[in-house]
């Protein structure tokens, strides 16, 4: 299994329903990121929710359940 460090862009793409969402669930990889990156993504969730016409709480839920390990 390969470990891949993830920045904000693929996480935002996943929240938008992009290809990275599918890749995050690929069992051949393990994804890691930092708390700073997660906070950066959370900053954009209200804007993404508005763009998608959905509640931001749903996107926070999706973010919290992505198979990405957050390093402290």
Steps between C-alpha positions, in 0.01 A plus 500: 500500500636842405460800728420827325503846657201707388464877479176699490432485125413128467294517819298794365465309172358203691246725671398624156453140383821489295714203406704525820196381697525164326878488541478562875309172530762300306627234740848506345573837660491658843459876511633738763477873552551760771253680724597824325386359164170383650439848646578653160239273337243578772542869426361440149214266591230774524595622152507147357162421660347810345644410159354149527169618647529289812541548873852544625436243773489228235841604368648510850370144543655390171832661593506335843434160344753508217762226549776750571709481815562842652839541664512710816 
